[in-house]
């Protein structure tokens, strides 16, 4: 009887211990899953903001370079300042660290195309310079590919550039005429 009671006590202790191990394991697994989900969400938000920051910085740099290109003075210092103030270099570094491979390569291609425009403007080449147009066209294509890569990354469907270009909007004269008639 004493032996039976000892066996029963041991089984009870074993059952309690096993239950505690199962509960602890389930809690740890739930925490691991929650942490991974949270990490994925934080990384997704970080990437989203980084991609938008890079694209906005590229637009700022491009706009500044175009504004500088109309100036007849020495542009080297202005170009360097415009590129630095655009935030493009910082945005690129963030993207290199946090971006997916597809986004990094698309962004790097757009970045290098913008550097070609930067160098052309710094050399004082006018907008009608024969090699300037291909540089800006190449940059536009690279930026478009960058946008498409970002859309794919965030589960958006790629856009058809031809369809987008075909969107009809009234010419400003038509809009003004219509507004004056109302």
N, CA, C and O of each residue as an XYZ file, in Angstrom:
728
protein
N       0.815     -1.184      0.000
C       0.000      0.000      0.000
C       0.868      1.261      0.000
O       0.587      2.232     -0.702
N       1.919      1.215      0.801
C       2.835      2.342      0.848
C       3.493      2.509     -0.518
O       3.698      3.623     -1.000
N       3.819      1.362     -1.129
C       4.432      1.412     -2.454
C       3.461      1.987     -3.477
O       3.867      2.757     -4.347
N       2.191      1.626     -3.383
C       1.148      2.146     -4.292
C       0.999      3.652     -4.099
O       0.860      4.391     -5.073
N       1.026      4.110     -2.849
C       0.877      5.530     -2.563
C       2.083      6.312     -3.101
O       1.914      7.405     -3.641
N       3.283      5.772     -2.962
C       4.500      6.406     -3.475
C       4.460      6.517     -4.992
O       4.877      7.520     -5.570
N       3.947      5.457     -5.627
C       3.815      5.455     -7.089
C       2.811      6.517     -7.531
O       3.035      7.226     -8.512
N       1.716      6.617     -6.807
C       0.669      7.598     -7.120
C       1.186      9.026     -6.928
O       0.891      9.904     -7.740
N       1.935      9.259     -5.886
C       2.506     10.582     -5.626
C       3.506     10.948     -6.714
O       3.545     12.086     -7.184
N       4.307      9.976     -7.104
C       5.298     10.223     -8.147
C       4.624     10.532     -9.480
O       5.073     11.412    -10.214
N       3.561      9.820     -9.792
C       2.824     10.073    -11.031
C       2.179     11.464    -11.001
O       2.147     12.162    -12.014
N       1.676     11.851     -9.849
C       1.075     13.183     -9.717
C       2.125     14.267     -9.939
O       1.882     15.247    -10.643
N       3.286     14.079     -9.334
C       4.364     15.054     -9.516
C       4.822     15.102    -10.974
O       5.085     16.173    -11.521
N       4.911     13.943    -11.583
C       5.305     13.874    -12.983
C       4.266     14.554    -13.876
O       4.631     15.265    -14.812
N       2.998     14.348    -13.603
C       1.923     14.966    -14.386
C       1.941     16.482    -14.225
O       1.775     17.215    -15.201
N       2.142     16.950    -13.001
C       2.204     18.395    -12.758
C       3.418     18.990    -13.472
O       3.315     20.049    -14.092
N       4.547     18.326    -13.389
C       5.764     18.809    -14.047
C       5.583     18.831    -15.558
O       5.947     19.803    -16.221
N       5.020     17.755    -16.097
C       4.782     17.688    -17.534
C       3.803     18.782    -17.971
O       3.997     19.402    -19.017
N       2.774     19.017    -17.195
C       1.813     20.088    -17.501
C       2.482     21.454    -17.493
O       2.208     22.295    -18.349
N       3.358     21.667    -16.523
C       4.070     22.944    -16.439
C       4.999     23.125    -17.636
O       5.094     24.220    -18.190
N       5.685     22.052    -18.035
C       6.578     22.124    -19.196
C       5.774     22.420    -20.458
O       6.191     23.238    -21.279
N       4.634     21.767    -20.620
C       3.782     22.007    -21.792
C       3.286     23.451    -21.797
O       3.315     24.111    -22.836
N       2.833     23.944    -20.653
C       2.342     25.321    -20.567
C       3.461     26.322    -20.857
O       3.253     27.304    -21.571
N       4.627     26.073    -20.310
C       5.763     26.965    -20.542
C       6.178     26.943    -22.013
O       6.464     27.991    -22.592
N       6.211     25.771    -22.611
C       6.562     25.646    -24.027
C       5.548     26.371    -24.901
O       5.927     27.076    -25.836
N       4.275     26.205    -24.606
C       3.230     26.886    -25.382
C       3.359     28.399    -25.248
O       3.202     29.125    -26.229
N       3.643     28.872    -24.052
C       3.811     30.307    -23.833
C       5.021     30.832    -24.602
O       4.955     31.891    -25.226
N       6.115     30.097    -24.554
C       7.316     30.516    -25.283
C       7.080     30.518    -26.791
O       7.507     31.446    -27.478
N       6.413     29.504    -27.310
C       6.109     29.464    -28.743
C       5.204     30.621    -29.148
O       5.417     31.247    -30.187
N       4.204     30.902    -28.337
C       3.308     32.026    -28.632
C       4.085     33.340    -28.634
O       3.840     34.204    -29.477
N       5.008     33.495    -27.709
C       5.819     34.717    -27.639
C       6.751     34.825    -28.845
O       6.938     35.911    -29.393
N       7.331     33.706    -29.254
C       8.200     33.711    -30.436
C       7.402     34.104    -31.672
O       7.859     34.920    -32.472
N       6.228     33.537    -31.832
C       5.377     33.863    -32.987
C       4.979     35.332    -32.956
O       5.029     36.009    -33.983
N       4.585     35.832    -31.788
C       4.192     37.237    -31.659
C       5.369     38.158    -31.969
O       5.207     39.162    -32.662
N       6.541     37.821    -31.463
C       7.731     38.636    -31.692
C       8.102     38.655    -33.168
O       8.448     39.706    -33.708
N       8.035     37.507    -33.821
C       8.344     37.461    -35.258
C       7.343     38.280    -36.058
O       7.720     39.011    -36.974
N       6.075     38.157    -35.713
C       5.040     38.923    -36.412
C       5.269     40.424    -36.217
O       5.154     41.208    -37.159
N       5.592     40.809    -34.987
C       5.855     42.220    -34.696
C       7.099     42.700    -35.442
O       7.107     43.807    -35.981
N       8.137     41.888    -35.479
C       9.364     42.239    -36.203
C       9.066     42.421    -37.686
O       9.546     43.368    -38.309
N       8.281     41.522    -38.245
C       7.914     41.621    -39.662
C       7.137     42.903    -39.925
O       7.370     43.576    -40.928
N       6.225     43.240    -39.039
C       5.434     44.462    -39.194
C       6.320     45.703    -39.092
O       6.187     46.626    -39.895
N       7.214     45.730    -38.119
C       8.117     46.872    -37.948
C       9.031     47.008    -39.166
O       9.241     48.116    -39.661
N       9.570     45.897    -39.648
C      10.434     45.937    -40.822
C       9.664     46.402    -42.056
O      10.186     47.166    -42.868
N       8.440     45.946    -42.190
C       7.621     46.367    -43.328
C       7.371     47.876    -43.286
O       7.474     48.554    -44.308
N       7.048     48.393    -42.116
C       6.837     49.849    -41.977
C       8.125     50.622    -42.257
O       8.114     51.646    -42.941
N       9.225     50.117    -41.719
C      10.518     50.767    -41.932
C      10.865     50.788    -43.414
O      11.300     51.812    -43.939
N      10.675     49.662    -44.085
C      10.961     49.603    -45.517
C      10.058     50.552    -46.288
O      10.524     51.269    -47.174
N       8.796     50.563    -45.966
C       7.847     51.446    -46.646
C       8.313     52.896    -46.538
O       8.391     53.608    -47.539
N       8.619     53.325    -45.323
C       9.074     54.707    -45.113
C      10.413     54.967    -45.794
O      10.623     56.040    -46.361
N      11.310     54.004    -45.744
C      12.619     54.160    -46.380
C      12.477     54.294    -47.886
O      13.134     55.135    -48.497
N      11.623     53.471    -48.492
C      11.428     53.534    -49.941
C      10.835     54.879    -50.343
O      11.271     55.499    -51.313
N       9.832     55.321    -49.585
C       9.229     56.621    -49.901
C      10.230     57.754    -49.707
O      10.281     58.682    -50.514
N      11.026     57.684    -48.643
C      12.044     58.714    -48.404
C      13.061     58.750    -49.540
O      13.463     59.825    -49.984
N      13.474     57.578    -50.007
C      14.442     57.534    -51.101
C      13.845     58.146    -52.362
O      14.488     58.951    -53.036
N      12.621     57.763    -52.675
C      11.996     58.287    -53.896
C      11.784     59.795    -53.804
O      12.003     60.517    -54.777
N      11.360     60.268    -52.639
C      11.163     61.710    -52.462
C      12.500     62.451    -52.554
O      12.570     63.530    -53.142
N      13.549     61.883    -51.984
C      14.877     62.510    -52.062
C      15.375     62.538    -53.504
O      15.997     63.512    -53.926
N      15.108     61.485    -54.254
C      15.513     61.454    -55.666
C      14.787     62.539    -56.452
O      15.381     63.192    -57.310
N      13.511     62.731    -56.161
C      12.745     63.789    -56.839
C      13.300     65.158    -56.463
O      13.470     66.020    -57.324
N      13.585     65.361    -55.157
C      14.150     66.649    -54.725
C      15.486     66.911    -55.406
O      15.738     68.020    -55.877
N      16.340     65.896    -55.460
C      17.649     66.063    -56.102
C      17.482     66.368    -57.582
O      18.142     67.265    -58.107
N      16.617     65.640    -58.253
C      16.386     65.858    -59.681
C      15.855     67.269    -59.939
O      16.323     67.956    -60.847
N      14.882     67.695    -59.141
C      14.329     69.044    -59.306
C      15.400     70.107    -59.078
O      15.490     71.080    -59.828
N      16.210     69.915    -58.038
C      17.274     70.885    -57.751
C      18.298     70.921    -58.880
O      18.764     71.994    -59.263
N      18.646     69.767    -59.408
C      19.610     69.725    -60.515
C      19.053     70.416    -61.751
O      19.780     71.123    -62.448
N      17.783     70.218    -62.023
C      17.179     70.897    -63.173
C      17.158     72.414    -62.969
O      17.380     73.173    -63.913
N      16.894     72.849    -61.744
C      16.900     74.287    -61.462
C      18.309     74.858    -61.614
O      18.483     75.953    -62.149
N      19.295     74.131    -61.153
C      20.681     74.590    -61.256
C      21.139     74.618    -62.705
O      21.928     75.481    -63.089
N      20.656     73.692    -63.506
C      21.136     73.585    -64.890
C      20.795     74.811    -65.724
O      21.376     75.007    -66.791
N      19.868     75.637    -65.263
C      19.518     76.846    -66.013
C      20.416     78.018    -65.644
O      20.381     79.061    -66.297
N      21.219     77.850    -64.604
C      22.117     78.907    -64.137
C      23.421     78.845    -64.927
O      23.942     77.760    -65.184
N      23.941     79.991    -65.307
C      25.161     80.027    -66.120
C      26.441     80.108    -65.289
O      27.533     80.123    -65.856
N      26.336     80.160    -63.986
C      27.526     80.297    -63.151
C      28.138     78.926    -62.871
O      27.628     77.895    -63.310
N      29.249     78.944    -62.125
C      29.901     77.684    -61.752
C      28.929     76.868    -60.904
O      28.443     77.336    -59.874
N      28.659     75.679    -61.338
C      27.605     74.870    -60.721
C      28.130     73.829    -59.743
O      27.344     73.212    -59.025
N      29.418     73.627    -59.700
C      29.968     72.519    -58.921
C      29.528     72.573    -57.465
O      29.034     71.579    -56.931
N      29.700     73.717    -56.820
C      29.324     73.842    -55.411
C      27.815     73.728    -55.244
O      27.337     73.094    -54.303
N      27.060     74.345    -56.158
C      25.599     74.275    -56.081
C      25.105     72.840    -56.216
O      24.195     72.413    -55.505
N      25.713     72.109    -57.132
C      25.316     70.714    -57.350
C      25.584     69.891    -56.097
O      24.732     69.115    -55.663
N      26.768     70.061    -55.517
C      27.114     69.311    -54.305
C      26.147     69.635    -53.173
O      25.695     68.738    -52.461
N      25.830     70.913    -53.008
C      24.895     71.325    -51.966
C      23.502     70.762    -52.228
O      22.850     70.256    -51.315
N      23.053     70.852    -53.464
C      21.717     70.350    -53.810
C      21.600     68.854    -53.539
O      20.593     68.391    -53.004
N      22.616     68.115    -53.905
C      22.575     66.665    -53.682
C      22.572     66.351    -52.187
O      21.824     65.484    -51.735
N      23.399     67.047    -51.430
C      23.469     66.811    -49.994
C      22.153     67.194    -49.321
O      21.639     66.447    -48.489
N      21.609     68.353    -49.679
C      20.383     68.832    -49.043
C      19.142     68.046    -49.466
O      18.122     68.079    -48.778
N      19.226     67.349    -50.578
C      18.076     66.549    -51.018
C      17.827     65.368    -50.087
O      16.722     64.827    -50.047
N      18.847     64.972    -49.344
C      18.725     63.811    -48.460
C      18.913     62.490    -49.186
O      18.688     61.423    -48.613
N      19.322     62.558    -50.439
C      19.438     61.350    -51.250
C      20.498     60.391    -50.718
O      20.267     59.183    -50.673
N      21.644     60.906    -50.320
C      22.718     60.020    -49.863
C      22.306     59.270    -48.589
O      22.544     58.069    -48.465
N      21.695     59.979    -47.660
C      21.231     59.342    -46.419
C      20.142     58.321    -46.723
O      20.158     57.208    -46.197
N      19.198     58.707    -47.572
C      18.103     57.796    -47.927
C      18.641     56.536    -48.598
O      18.142     55.435    -48.366
N      19.655     56.710    -49.426
C      20.261     55.553    -50.101
C      20.876     54.606    -49.080
O      20.698     53.391    -49.167
N      21.600     55.163    -48.112
C      22.230     54.316    -47.097
C      21.187     53.534    -46.305
O      21.365     52.344    -46.046
N      20.109     54.196    -45.925
C      19.044     53.495    -45.201
C      18.451     52.378    -46.048
O      18.183     51.284    -45.552
N      18.251     52.661    -47.319
C      17.679     51.659    -48.204
C      18.640     50.488    -48.403
O      18.209     49.336    -48.451
N      19.929     50.771    -48.518
C      20.911     49.693    -48.668
C      20.892     48.747    -47.468
O      21.126     47.547    -47.611
N      20.613     49.292    -46.294
C      20.615     48.484    -45.077
C      19.290     47.750    -44.874
O      19.286     46.594    -44.452
N      18.178     48.399    -45.164
C      16.874     47.822    -44.816
C      16.100     47.244    -45.989
O      15.160     46.476    -45.782
N      16.468     47.588    -47.200
C      15.672     47.193    -48.358
C      15.841     45.742    -48.761
O      16.842     45.096    -48.453
N      14.840     45.255    -49.453
C      14.941     43.918    -50.033
C      15.938     43.985    -51.191
O      16.261     45.072    -51.672
N      16.414     42.851    -51.629
C      17.389     42.821    -52.730
C      16.833     43.494    -53.976
O      17.528     44.278    -54.621
N      15.586     43.193    -54.319
C      14.995     43.787    -55.517
C      14.959     45.309    -55.415
O      15.272     46.007    -56.379
N      14.582     45.817    -54.259
C      14.507     47.267    -54.083
C      15.894     47.901    -54.078
O      16.078     48.982    -54.637
N      16.859     47.251    -53.464
C      18.212     47.805    -53.424
C      18.762     47.941    -54.837
O      19.326     48.979    -55.185
N      18.605     46.905    -55.654
C      19.134     46.975    -57.017
C      18.386     48.001    -57.862
O      19.002     48.715    -58.653
N      17.071     48.082    -57.705
C      16.297     49.080    -58.451
C      16.677     50.490    -58.003
O      16.829     51.386    -58.833
N      16.829     50.687    -56.701
C      17.202     52.003    -56.173
C      18.613     52.384    -56.599
O      18.876     53.539    -56.933
N      19.504     51.427    -56.589
C      20.886     51.720    -56.981
C      20.958     52.124    -58.450
O      21.731     53.011    -58.815
N      20.169     51.488    -59.276
C      20.132     51.845    -60.696
C      19.624     53.277    -60.870
O      20.193     54.053    -61.638
N      18.548     53.623    -60.153
C      18.014     54.988    -60.219
C      19.025     55.988    -59.657
O      19.192     57.077    -60.205
N      19.687     55.625    -58.581
C      20.687     56.490    -57.959
C      21.827     56.788    -58.929
O      22.243     57.937    -59.076
N      22.321     55.757    -59.581
C      23.440     55.956    -60.511
C      23.023     56.763    -61.735
O      23.818     57.538    -62.267
N      21.789     56.588    -62.182
C      21.298     57.405    -63.295
C      21.231     58.872    -62.874
O      21.551     59.765    -63.658
N      20.814     59.112    -61.635
C      20.760     60.481    -61.127
C      22.168     61.056    -60.986
O      22.367     62.254    -61.188
N      23.131     60.230    -60.648
C      24.517     60.699    -60.577
C      25.019     61.133    -61.951
O      25.810     62.071    -62.053
N      24.570     60.463    -62.999
C      24.946     60.881    -64.353
C      24.388     62.273    -64.652
O      25.072     63.110    -65.241
N      23.151     62.510    -64.244
C      22.549     63.839    -64.427
C      23.316     64.854    -63.585
O      23.615     65.953    -64.053
N      23.632     64.487    -62.345
C      24.403     65.373    -61.463
C      25.722     65.770    -62.113
O      26.087     66.945    -62.130
N      26.427     64.790    -62.643
C      27.731     65.064    -63.252
C      27.601     65.947    -64.488
O      28.437     66.818    -64.727
N      26.556     65.721    -65.268
C      26.337     66.547    -66.464
C      26.069     67.993    -66.063
O      26.607     68.919    -66.669
N      25.244     68.184    -65.050
C      24.926     69.544    -64.589
C      26.174     70.190    -63.994
O      26.428     71.371    -64.234
N      26.948     69.443    -63.228
C      28.166     69.987    -62.617
C      29.177     70.420    -63.672
O      29.917     71.381    -63.461
N      29.215     69.728    -64.796
C      30.134     70.105    -65.879
C      29.617     71.300    -66.663
O      30.301     71.805    -67.554
N      28.419     71.752    -66.339
C      27.878     72.925    -67.014
C      27.216     72.626    -68.341
O      26.990     73.536    -69.138
N      26.905     71.377    -68.590
C      26.270     71.032    -69.861
C      24.822     71.521    -69.870
O      24.103     71.334    -68.889
N      24.396     72.132    -70.947
C      23.022     72.639    -71.019
C      22.019     71.495    -71.189
O      22.376     70.372    -71.546
N      20.764     71.819    -70.923
C      19.711     70.809    -71.044
C      19.601     70.246    -72.447
O      19.165     69.108    -72.624
N      19.986     71.021    -73.445
C      19.878     70.526    -74.814
C      21.120     69.761    -75.256
O      21.233     69.383    -76.422
N      22.038     69.535    -74.349
C      23.215     68.736    -74.639
C      22.746     67.354    -75.097
O      21.870     66.770    -74.461
N      23.305     66.821    -76.179
C      22.791     65.564    -76.752
C      22.780     64.382    -75.787
O      21.873     63.552    -75.843
N      23.750     64.293    -74.922
C      23.779     63.150    -74.010
C      22.965     63.384    -72.739
O      22.792     62.464    -71.940
N      22.470     64.589    -72.547
C      21.712     64.885    -71.332
C      20.362     64.186    -71.363
O      19.937     63.603    -70.365
N      19.692     64.242    -72.496
C      18.360     63.643    -72.608
C      18.380     62.141    -72.302
O      17.538     61.670    -71.537
N      19.310     61.380    -72.872
C      19.334     59.958    -72.507
C      19.577     59.731    -71.012
O      19.055     58.780    -70.431
N      20.367     60.606    -70.400
C      20.610     60.453    -68.961
C      19.318     60.655    -68.186
O      19.019     59.885    -67.273
N      18.549     61.678    -68.534
C      17.293     61.902    -67.822
C      16.263     60.846    -68.190
O      15.477     60.430    -67.339
N      16.255     60.402    -69.446
C      15.340     59.326    -69.834
C      15.680     58.043    -69.085
O      14.795     57.339    -68.599
N      16.979     57.749    -69.000
C      17.408     56.560    -68.262
C      17.016     56.645    -66.804
O      16.591     55.655    -66.207
N      17.159     57.834    -66.228
C      16.773     58.004    -64.841
C      15.274     57.806    -64.681
O      14.835     57.153    -63.735
N      14.489     58.358    -65.588
C      13.036     58.196    -65.508
C      12.657     56.718    -65.581
O      11.777     56.264    -64.849
N      13.309     55.980    -66.449
C      13.028     54.543    -66.556
C      13.445     53.810    -65.285
O      12.733     52.923    -64.814
N      14.593     54.178    -64.734
C      15.054     53.529    -63.509
C      14.139     53.849    -62.331
O      13.857     52.979    -61.508
N      13.680     55.085    -62.249
C      12.759     55.457    -61.172
C      11.436     54.715    -61.343
O      10.830     54.296    -60.357
N      10.987     54.550    -62.580
C       9.751     53.804    -62.821
C       9.922     52.349    -62.368
O       9.026     51.791    -61.734
N      11.054     51.739    -62.684
C      11.307     50.360    -62.242
C      11.363     50.291    -60.715
O      10.920     49.312    -60.114
N      11.906     51.326    -60.102
C      11.951     51.384    -58.641
C      10.538     51.424    -58.067
O      10.234     50.717    -57.105
N       9.692     52.236    -58.645
C       8.294     52.301    -58.184
C       7.602     50.946    -58.336
O       6.862     50.511    -57.454
N       7.852     50.293    -59.456
C       7.227     48.991    -59.696
C       7.724     47.962    -58.676
O       6.940     47.154    -58.180
N       9.004     47.989    -58.367
C       9.557     47.067    -57.372
C       8.921     47.320    -56.007
O       8.610     46.376    -55.280
N       8.729     48.583    -55.662
C       8.086     48.916    -54.384
C       6.649     48.413    -54.363
O       6.196     47.881    -53.350
N       5.934     48.574    -55.461
C       4.552     48.080    -55.530
C       4.508     46.561    -55.349
O       3.654     46.044    -54.628
N       5.421     45.853    -55.996
C       5.455     44.390    -55.850
C       5.766     44.005    -54.405
O       5.177     43.071    -53.861
N       6.688     44.728    -53.798
C       7.072     44.408    -52.426
C       5.892     44.532    -51.468
O       5.776     43.758    -50.518
N       5.035     45.485    -51.711
C       3.892     45.697    -50.824
C       2.615     45.109    -51.405
O       1.511     45.582    -51.133
N       2.789     44.075    -52.207
C       1.682     43.299    -52.773
C       0.743     44.104    -53.650
O      -0.435     43.769    -53.782
N       1.255     45.147    -54.237
C       0.470     45.899    -55.215
C       0.779     45.372    -56.602
O       1.877     44.883    -56.868
N      -0.179     45.476    -57.461
C       0.082     45.002    -58.819
C       0.874     46.070    -59.570
O       0.667     47.264    -59.352
N       1.775     45.648    -60.448
C       2.546     46.612    -61.234
C       1.621     47.457    -62.108
O       0.560     47.001    -62.535
N       2.033     48.673    -62.360
C       1.252     49.579    -63.201
C       1.765     49.538    -64.629
O       2.956     49.346    -64.872
N       0.857     49.719    -65.561
C       1.209     49.786    -66.979
C       1.471     51.252    -67.305
O       0.554     52.073    -67.275
N       2.717     51.576    -67.614
C       3.106     52.961    -67.875
C       2.355     53.537    -69.066
O       1.980     54.710    -69.051
N       2.131     52.731    -70.096
C       1.403     53.222    -71.270
C      -0.032     53.594    -70.905
O      -0.549     54.610    -71.370
N      -0.672     52.777    -70.079
C      -2.044     53.103    -69.645
C      -2.053     54.359    -68.784
O      -2.945     55.200    -68.899
N      -1.055     54.472    -67.927
C      -0.969     55.646    -67.061
C      -0.742     56.902    -67.891
O      -1.341     57.944    -67.622
N       0.119     56.805    -68.896
C       0.400     57.954    -69.766
C      -0.818     58.330    -70.604
O      -0.961     59.481    -71.016
N      -1.690     57.363    -70.854
C      -2.862     57.614    -71.693
C      -4.027     58.239    -70.926
O      -5.050     58.575    -71.523
N      -3.881     58.398    -69.610
C      -4.956     59.016    -68.830
C      -5.180     60.422    -69.357
O      -4.254     61.230    -69.432
N      -6.404     60.698    -69.715
C      -6.746     61.989    -70.310
C      -7.114     62.993    -69.223
O      -7.911     62.702    -68.331
N      -6.532     64.152    -69.314
C      -6.893     65.260    -68.435
C      -7.115     66.471    -69.315
O      -6.431     66.649    -70.323
N      -8.061     67.297    -68.939
C      -8.301     68.475    -69.770
C      -7.109     69.423    -69.733
O      -6.467     69.600    -68.698
N      -6.835     70.013    -70.858
C      -5.772     71.000    -70.961
C      -6.147     72.181    -70.074
O      -7.332     72.431    -69.854
N      -5.181     72.897    -69.572
C      -5.435     74.015    -68.663
C      -6.368     75.047    -69.287
O      -7.211     75.616    -68.594
N      -6.227     75.296    -70.587
C      -7.095     76.278    -71.250
C      -8.547     75.814    -71.208
O      -9.455     76.621    -71.010
N      -8.764     74.526    -71.392
C     -10.132     73.997    -71.329
C     -10.700     74.135    -69.926
O     -11.866     74.493    -69.759
N      -9.885     73.855    -68.922
C     -10.366     73.970    -67.545
C     -10.686     75.418    -67.200
O     -11.696     75.692    -66.550
N      -9.835     76.349    -67.628
C     -10.086     77.763    -67.346
C     -11.348     78.238    -68.055
O     -12.145     78.982    -67.484
N     -11.526     77.811    -69.287
C     -12.712     78.183    -70.053
C     -13.966     77.641    -69.358
O     -14.960     78.354    -69.220
N     -13.918     76.412    -68.932
C     -15.053     75.796    -68.261
C     -15.365     76.517    -66.954
O     -16.527     76.772    -66.640
N     -14.308     76.847    -66.187
C     -14.500     77.539    -64.915
C     -15.098     78.925    -65.119
O     -15.921     79.367    -64.317
N     -14.695     79.613    -66.180
C     -15.211     80.965    -66.416
C     -16.667     80.926    -66.880
O     -17.393     81.905    -66.711
N     -17.097     79.813    -67.460
C     -18.482     79.690    -67.910
C     -19.419     79.369    -66.759
O     -20.617     79.640    -66.839
N     -18.896     78.805    -65.707
C     -19.738     78.419    -64.561
C     -20.087     79.571    -63.722
O     -20.788     79.416    -62.722
